[in-house]
């Protein structure tokens, strides 16, 4: 049996520091398993209803945010010498990530978690929680520990 543990792994990024540990975990797992690695950035445009003139500015800002969010991933993936792909999507992050995972037949979705308190999760919702509830793939949540990452 020559089947790999994982063939396609997705790691979600939003450009924040807490995602760096998830990215590093995804890169390590990709190297270990030989899986293809995909970094996904989702611009949440659900609350934006600009006029067409405003949309040009919004689109430019989204592109800048997307590029910046994926920059750390690209640098780390290249340093590790692995094959990767990046994609920028727009919409609701949990829904877009799960839909993309289904589209490419991913085996695993890796997301970072900030470790919010229960009240914050209840009020704000959690991207990782929604992905866990809706994905058919395995989901690995990599917890960010602020104390561990202080300089």
Rosetta silent file (secondary structure, phi, psi, omega in degrees, C-alpha in Angstrom):
SEQUENCE: XXXXXXXXXXXXXXXXXXXXXXXXXXXXXXXXXXXXXXXXXXXXXXXXXXXXXXXXXXXXXXXXXXXXXXXXXXXXXXXXXXXXXXXXXXXXXXXXXXXXXXXXXXXXXXXXXXXXXXXXXXXXXXXXXXXXXXXXXXXXXXXXXXXXXXX
SCORE:     score description
SCORE:     0.000 S_00000001
   1 L     0.000  116.836 -174.348    0.000    0.000    0.000 S_00000001
   2 L  -109.744   23.158 -176.993    1.681    3.177   -1.236 S_00000001
   3 L   -82.069  133.815  179.728   -0.992    5.672   -0.202 S_00000001
   4 L   -76.422  151.830  176.523    0.184    8.823    1.585 S_00000001
   5 L   -57.892  -50.877  176.500   -1.318    9.881    4.900 S_00000001
   6 L  -129.372  138.238  177.007   -2.230   13.272    3.416 S_00000001
   7 L  -106.807  -34.113  179.489   -2.157   14.238   -0.234 S_00000001
   8 E  -137.987  124.725 -179.858   -3.545   17.777   -0.054 S_00000001
   9 E  -120.105  135.937  174.539   -3.391   20.082    2.944 S_00000001
  10 E  -110.265  136.426  170.951   -4.973   23.509    3.237 S_00000001
  11 E  -122.287  128.862 -179.999   -3.774   26.089    5.731 S_00000001
  12 E   -89.773  137.200  178.219   -5.925   29.150    6.319 S_00000001
  13 E  -134.241  146.195  174.337   -4.200   32.471    6.871 S_00000001
  14 L  -127.070    8.024  176.781   -5.385   35.953    7.691 S_00000001
  15 L    85.652   -1.725 -179.157   -1.981   37.549    8.111 S_00000001
  16 L   -85.171  162.424 -178.844   -2.107   37.762   11.894 S_00000001
  17 H   -61.543  -35.089 -175.016    0.665   36.541   14.174 S_00000001
  18 H   -66.975  -15.537 -179.775   -1.438   33.744   15.647 S_00000001
  19 H   -84.060  -19.186 -177.207   -1.590   32.041   12.236 S_00000001
  20 H   -57.236  -40.587  179.872    2.205   31.745   11.945 S_00000001
  21 H   -65.748  -37.941  177.464    2.315   28.666   14.179 S_00000001
  22 H   -65.231  -41.368  178.288   -0.415   27.022   12.054 S_00000001
  23 H   -62.879  -46.058  179.624    1.552   27.814    8.889 S_00000001
  24 H   -63.081  -37.430  176.437    4.741   26.355   10.334 S_00000001
  25 H   -65.015  -43.155 -179.894    2.837   23.232   11.405 S_00000001
  26 H   -62.739  -42.232  179.415    1.336   22.892    7.909 S_00000001
  27 H   -64.494  -44.375  178.570    4.751   23.219    6.280 S_00000001
  28 H   -61.740  -43.861 -179.671    6.259   20.612    8.617 S_00000001
  29 H   -66.971  -36.779  177.000    3.383   18.215    7.989 S_00000001
  30 H   -64.058  -44.027  178.112    3.647   18.750    4.236 S_00000001
  31 H   -63.131  -42.109 -177.609    7.371   17.943    4.328 S_00000001
  32 H   -66.548  -40.156 -174.012    6.750   14.883    6.478 S_00000001
  33 H   -99.802  -15.211 -175.160    3.925   13.453    4.363 S_00000001
  34 L    77.861   14.359 -178.400    4.816   14.782    0.916 S_00000001
  35 L   -72.793  149.297  171.219    1.379   16.403    0.672 S_00000001
  36 E   -70.209  142.042 -176.951    0.648   19.312   -1.639 S_00000001
  37 E  -118.668  131.644 -179.143    0.191   22.472    0.430 S_00000001
  38 E  -123.629  126.562  173.901   -2.331   25.220   -0.273 S_00000001
  39 E  -101.459  131.165 -176.655   -2.508   28.506    1.634 S_00000001
  40 E  -120.758  128.423  172.797   -5.915   30.168    1.562 S_00000001
  41 E  -114.728  132.376  178.482   -6.710   33.777    2.411 S_00000001
  42 E  -120.336  120.140  175.095  -10.374   34.825    2.558 S_00000001
  43 E   -85.430  120.799  179.870  -11.356   38.487    2.411 S_00000001
  44 L   -81.300  102.074 -179.661  -14.593   38.944    4.332 S_00000001
  45 L  -107.316   15.262 -175.453  -16.642   41.204    2.079 S_00000001
  46 L   -63.930  -27.025 -178.953  -19.990   40.215    3.563 S_00000001
  47 L  -100.169    8.122 -176.388  -20.531   43.643    5.148 S_00000001
  48 L  -104.195  124.782  175.458  -19.368   45.676    2.156 S_00000001
  49 L  -134.511   63.164 -177.288  -21.893   47.129   -0.266 S_00000001
  50 L   -79.538  162.582  172.058  -19.954   49.888   -2.040 S_00000001
  51 L   -71.982  170.648 -176.934  -20.883   51.671   -5.229 S_00000001
  52 H   -61.613  -36.437  178.586  -18.916   50.674   -8.311 S_00000001
  53 H   -66.311  -40.872  178.361  -16.480   53.601   -7.843 S_00000001
  54 H   -68.522  -31.614 -176.577  -15.886   52.594   -4.213 S_00000001
  55 H   -61.490  -33.190  178.123  -15.476   48.961   -5.217 S_00000001
  56 H   -59.880  -46.781  179.157  -12.258   49.764   -7.086 S_00000001
  57 H   -64.807  -43.654  179.726  -10.702   51.087   -3.863 S_00000001
  58 H   -61.652  -44.136  179.952  -12.053   48.196   -1.815 S_00000001
  59 H   -61.383  -41.707  178.653  -10.702   45.681   -4.355 S_00000001
  60 H   -63.870  -41.725  178.675   -7.253   47.280   -4.272 S_00000001
  61 H   -65.292  -40.464  178.590   -7.207   47.155   -0.460 S_00000001
  62 H   -62.330  -41.825  179.462   -8.328   43.518   -0.464 S_00000001
  63 H   -62.359  -43.823  178.490   -5.526   42.642   -2.893 S_00000001
  64 H   -62.198  -44.714  179.511   -2.952   44.382   -0.658 S_00000001
  65 H   -63.057  -42.775  179.701   -4.262   42.599    2.458 S_00000001
  66 H   -61.779  -48.529  179.420   -4.270   39.259    0.660 S_00000001
  67 H   -58.946  -44.317 -179.429   -0.708   39.707   -0.605 S_00000001
  68 H   -65.758  -40.492 -178.506    0.493   40.718    2.861 S_00000001
  69 H   -65.536  -34.898 -177.282   -1.321   37.809    4.533 S_00000001
  70 H   -87.397  -11.008 -175.675    0.229   35.262    2.177 S_00000001
  71 H   -61.387  -46.516  179.510    3.746   36.741    2.297 S_00000001
  72 H   -60.549  -45.145  178.915    4.843   34.968    5.494 S_00000001
  73 H   -57.757  -48.673 -177.968    3.556   31.653    4.163 S_00000001
  74 H   -59.528  -45.453 -178.813    5.397   32.037    0.850 S_00000001
  75 H   -61.946  -44.284 -179.070    8.684   32.926    2.563 S_00000001
  76 H   -68.802  -40.410  179.781    8.473   29.979    4.958 S_00000001
  77 H   -65.180  -41.077  178.939    7.408   27.504    2.244 S_00000001
  78 H   -67.491  -39.524  177.599   10.269   28.583   -0.011 S_00000001
  79 H   -61.489  -36.363 -179.182   12.732   28.349    2.886 S_00000001
  80 H   -81.473  -11.820  178.016   11.492   24.789    3.522 S_00000001
  81 L    72.096   32.112 -179.969   11.791   23.938   -0.169 S_00000001
  82 L  -106.124  157.162  175.191    8.245   22.643   -0.576 S_00000001
  83 L   -78.813  140.372 -179.751    5.795   22.965   -3.442 S_00000001
  84 E  -152.388  164.936  172.325    2.841   25.186   -2.622 S_00000001
  85 E  -135.735  149.513  175.020   -0.047   27.136   -4.043 S_00000001
  86 E  -122.774  150.678  177.292   -1.779   30.213   -2.717 S_00000001
  87 E  -146.009  141.420  174.575   -5.293   31.387   -3.332 S_00000001
  88 E  -112.829  130.682  179.871   -7.269   34.451   -2.330 S_00000001
  89 E  -125.705  169.994  174.280  -11.008   34.161   -2.011 S_00000001
  90 E  -136.255  145.527 -177.842  -13.744   36.470   -0.812 S_00000001
  91 L   138.676 -151.837  176.870  -16.807   35.756    1.267 S_00000001
  92 L   -83.229  123.042 -173.659  -17.342   34.122    4.640 S_00000001
  93 H   -53.819  -52.531 -177.817  -14.043   32.563    5.724 S_00000001
  94 H   -59.276  -45.210 -178.576  -15.385   29.269    7.133 S_00000001
  95 H   -64.753  -43.303 -179.082  -17.666   28.640    4.156 S_00000001
  96 H   -67.887  -39.349  179.962  -15.085   29.569    1.531 S_00000001
  97 H   -65.113  -46.355  179.767  -12.343   27.481    3.154 S_00000001
  98 H   -65.170  -42.480  179.350  -14.557   24.387    3.396 S_00000001
  99 H   -62.090  -42.827  178.767  -15.865   24.875   -0.144 S_00000001
 100 H   -65.812  -40.731  177.744  -12.315   25.191   -1.504 S_00000001
 101 H   -58.826  -41.517  177.637  -11.212   22.122    0.466 S_00000001
 102 H   -66.477  -41.481 -177.447  -14.048   20.164   -1.152 S_00000001
 103 H   -60.570  -40.405 -177.611  -13.228   21.560   -4.592 S_00000001
 104 L   -97.829    4.297 -178.256   -9.606   20.363   -4.510 S_00000001
 105 L    58.731   47.808  178.223  -10.367   17.181   -2.533 S_00000001
 106 L   -68.281  150.605  178.071   -8.177   18.208    0.396 S_00000001
 107 L   -95.506  -26.351 -172.371   -7.526   15.662    3.137 S_00000001
 108 E  -147.481  139.303  173.914   -6.769   18.104    5.940 S_00000001
 109 E  -116.396  128.336  178.113   -7.542   21.711    6.863 S_00000001
 110 E  -113.379  128.230  179.245   -5.195   23.460    9.284 S_00000001
 111 E  -133.178  152.487  175.148   -6.329   26.609   11.086 S_00000001
 112 E   -90.841  154.621  177.356   -4.931   28.731   13.853 S_00000001
 113 E  -133.044  139.042 -178.416   -6.873   29.526   17.003 S_00000001
 114 L   -85.331  -13.901 -177.492   -6.419   32.477   19.298 S_00000001
 115 L    74.098   38.773  178.773   -7.803   30.730   22.362 S_00000001
 116 L   -61.071  154.578  176.321  -10.558   33.280   22.907 S_00000001
 117 L   -71.505  160.522 -175.722  -12.589   33.073   26.068 S_00000001
 118 H   -55.214  -41.878 -178.850  -16.032   31.443   25.882 S_00000001
 119 H   -64.785  -42.588  177.834  -17.908   34.768   25.910 S_00000001
 120 H   -61.862  -41.768  178.907  -15.838   36.158   23.012 S_00000001
 121 H   -62.141  -42.171 -178.054  -16.460   32.960   21.025 S_00000001
 122 H   -65.651  -40.408 -177.419  -20.190   33.187   21.704 S_00000001
 123 H   -78.494  -41.563 -173.736  -20.387   36.826   20.659 S_00000001
 124 H   -97.199  -22.795 -173.258  -17.952   36.798   17.745 S_00000001
 125 L    80.185  169.330 -178.277  -18.083   33.211   16.560 S_00000001
 126 L  -136.868  124.930  178.674  -14.999   31.276   15.672 S_00000001
 127 H   -58.471  -47.392 -177.946  -13.730   30.548   12.184 S_00000001
 128 H   -62.563  -40.292  179.556  -12.036   27.363   13.382 S_00000001
 129 H   -62.890  -43.181 -179.739  -15.168   26.196   15.214 S_00000001
 130 H   -66.674  -35.915  177.426  -17.338   26.733   12.127 S_00000001
 131 H   -66.056  -44.528  178.827  -14.839   24.875    9.954 S_00000001
 132 H   -58.578  -41.915 -177.720  -14.800   21.936   12.383 S_00000001
 133 H   -70.671  -28.144 -172.360  -18.605   21.790   12.346 S_00000001
 134 H  -109.965  -17.444 -175.808  -18.987   21.933    8.549 S_00000001
 135 L   -79.950  143.402  172.599  -15.919   20.289    6.995 S_00000001
 136 L   -88.295  -15.987  179.204  -15.918   16.654    5.927 S_00000001
 137 L   -79.376  164.056  170.002  -12.108   16.737    6.055 S_00000001
 138 E   -68.618  147.128  179.520  -10.012   16.307    9.159 S_00000001
 139 E  -127.029  128.299  176.775   -9.304   19.656   10.819 S_00000001
 140 E  -109.745  119.609  178.397   -6.198   20.437   12.824 S_00000001
 141 E  -101.545  121.466 -178.908   -6.497   23.460   15.085 S_00000001
 142 E  -103.495  113.895 -176.410   -3.144   24.907   16.096 S_00000001
 143 E   -78.233  136.376  176.862   -3.445   26.958   19.247 S_00000001
 144 L   -94.931  129.718  178.055   -1.510   30.200   19.518 S_00000001
 145 L  -114.189  106.887 -176.564    0.022   30.900   22.911 S_00000001
 146 L   -58.716  -38.262 -178.715    0.849   34.602   23.273 S_00000001
 147 L   -63.895  -36.770 -179.799    3.125   33.933   26.255 S_00000001
 148 L   -68.585  -26.077 -173.626    5.122   31.429   24.191 S_00000001
 149 L  -105.798   12.611  177.477    5.615   33.980   21.394 S_00000001
 150 L   -76.241  141.085 -179.905    6.716   37.047   23.361 S_00000001
 151 L   -91.852    0.000    0.000   10.075   38.450   22.372 S_00000001
